[in-house]
Amino acid sequence: MNKRIAFFNIVYYSVIILLMVQLMKDDSSSLAPMILLMIFWGVSLVFLIGLLVARKIRIKSFMDKIGVFMATPVIAIVFLMIIFPPQGQKSLCIEEYFEKNDNHQYLKKTCDDDSTGGVRVEYYLTFDSVNSETNSTREVLLKDSTWVYLSHKGDNVKTVKYMNGREVK
């Protein structure tokens, strides 16, 4: 394989691996590593085409062809698709908080239900718990009230009753 193609591939995949590691480590919903990855792909592809047009890289053998192909984003995109498969459409949930006379705050979630293809309405009773070690409070949501599962036509598919986080038979 041509030394320039090999050098280009080493630099190319070093940067790709660094960006992919950063992408996998990033717990936030930041798109910066993915945007940097796409910008790098574009710049490196233009640079590779420029080297080929200027005849700085000459393809003389089958190994050179493989090296040039490996320097394109195709393999990295396939690898990304394997690591991060497409999630499909996420179900939409609408959340509403309201209060009743019992000094509790309630959460009503209306979601698309993938299992029935209809709508699911969930009710939660909010309860603040205090962590004795850190003295911090966090909101705990307990299942409460009657959960109704509706089909696309609006028919009642399933009804489940909860009280203070436990199912009532």
C-alpha positions in Angstrom: 0.0 0.0 0.0 1.1 3.5 -0.8 2.8 5.2 2.3 0.8 8.3 1.9 -2.5 6.4 1.8 -1.4 4.4 4.9 -0.4 7.7 6.7 -3.7 9.3 5.8 -5.6 6.3 7.1 -3.7 6.2 10.4 -4.4 9.9 11.0 -8.0 9.6 9.8 -8.9 6.7 12.0 -7.0 8.1 15.0 -9.2 11.2 14.9 -12.4 9.1 14.2 -11.7 6.9 17.2 -11.1 9.9 19.5 -14.3 11.5 18.4 -16.3 8.2 18.7 -14.9 7.6 22.2 -15.9 11.2 23.1 -19.4 10.5 21.6 -19.8 7.4 23.7 -18.5 9.1 26.9 -20.8 12.1 26.6 -23.8 11.5 28.8 -25.5 14.8 27.9 -27.6 15.3 24.9 -24.9 17.5 23.4 -24.5 17.1 19.7 -21.0 18.6 19.6 -19.0 15.4 19.1 -21.4 14.2 16.3 -21.2 17.6 14.6 -17.4 17.6 14.9 -17.3 14.1 13.5 -19.4 15.1 10.5 -17.3 18.2 9.9 -14.1 16.1 10.1 -15.6 13.6 7.6 -16.4 16.4 5.2 -13.0 18.1 5.5 -11.1 14.8 5.2 -13.1 13.7 2.2 -12.4 17.0 0.4 -8.7 16.7 1.4 -8.6 13.1 0.1 -10.2 14.1 -3.2 -7.7 17.0 -3.5 -4.8 14.7 -3.0 -6.1 12.3 -5.6 -6.8 15.1 -8.1 -3.3 16.7 -7.5 -1.8 13.2 -8.0 -0.1 13.3 -4.6 -1.7 9.9 -4.0 -1.5 7.5 -6.9 -3.6 4.4 -7.0 -1.4 1.6 -8.5 -2.6 -1.6 -6.9 -5.7 -3.3 -5.4 -4.4 -2.5 -1.9 -4.2 1.2 -2.8 -7.9 1.0 -3.8 -8.8 -0.6 -0.5 -6.8 2.0 1.3 -8.5 4.9 -0.4 -11.9 3.3 0.2 -11.1 2.9 3.9 -10.2 6.6 4.0 -13.9 7.5 3.2 -16.6 7.8 5.9 -18.4 4.7 4.6 -16.8 2.2 7.1 -17.1 4.6 10.0 -20.8 5.3 9.3 -21.5 1.5 9.2 -19.6 1.1 12.5 -21.6 4.0 14.1 -24.8 2.4 12.8 -23.8 -0.9 14.5 -22.9 0.8 17.8 -25.8 3.3 17.8 -28.7 1.6 15.9 -31.5 3.9 14.8 -34.0 4.1 17.6 -37.1 4.6 15.5 -39.9 7.0 16.5 -40.0 7.8 20.2 -43.4 7.9 21.8 -44.7 11.3 22.5 -45.7 12.1 26.1 -47.5 15.2 27.3 -47.0 15.9 31.0 -49.4 18.0 33.1 -49.0 18.8 36.8 -52.0 19.7 39.0 -52.9 19.8 42.6 -55.9 18.6 44.6 -57.3 19.5 48.0 -55.1 16.8 49.7 -51.9 19.0 49.4 -50.3 16.6 46.9 -49.1 17.4 43.5 -50.2 15.0 40.7 -48.7 14.3 37.3 -50.8 13.2 34.4 -48.9 11.7 31.4 -50.7 11.2 28.1 -48.5 9.0 25.9 -48.7 7.2 22.6 -48.8 3.5 23.5 -46.7 1.3 21.2 -48.1 -2.0 22.4 -51.8 -1.1 21.5 -51.1 1.6 18.9 -53.3 3.9 20.9 -53.0 6.3 23.8 -52.0 5.6 27.4 -53.0 8.0 30.2 -51.0 7.6 33.4 -51.5 9.4 36.7 -48.7 9.8 39.4 -48.9 11.1 42.9 -45.8 13.1 43.7 -44.0 12.4 47.0 -40.9 14.2 48.1 -38.3 11.9 49.7 -35.4 13.3 51.8 -32.0 11.6 51.5 -30.6 11.6 55.0 -27.0 11.4 53.9 -27.0 14.4 51.6 -30.1 16.2 53.0 -31.4 16.7 49.5 -34.9 16.1 48.4 -36.0 14.4 45.2 -39.4 13.9 43.8 -40.7 10.4 43.8 -43.6 9.6 41.5 -46.0 6.9 42.7 -48.5 5.4 40.3 -51.9 6.6 41.4 -55.5 6.7 40.1 -56.8 4.8 37.1 -54.6 4.2 34.1 -56.5 3.9 30.9 -55.2 2.4 27.7 -57.1 3.5 24.6 -56.9 2.2 21.0 -56.7 4.5 17.9 -60.5 4.5 17.7 -60.8 5.6 21.3 -61.9 2.2 22.6 -60.9 1.2 26.1 -58.2 -1.5 25.7 -57.1 -1.9 29.3 -57.7 -0.2 32.7 -55.4 -0.6 35.7 -56.1 1.0 39.1 -53.3 2.1 41.4 -53.2 3.6 44.8 -50.0 5.1 46.3 -47.8 3.2 43.9 -49.5 -0.2 44.2 -51.9 -1.9 41.9 -55.4 -2.4 43.3 -57.1 -5.6 42.2 
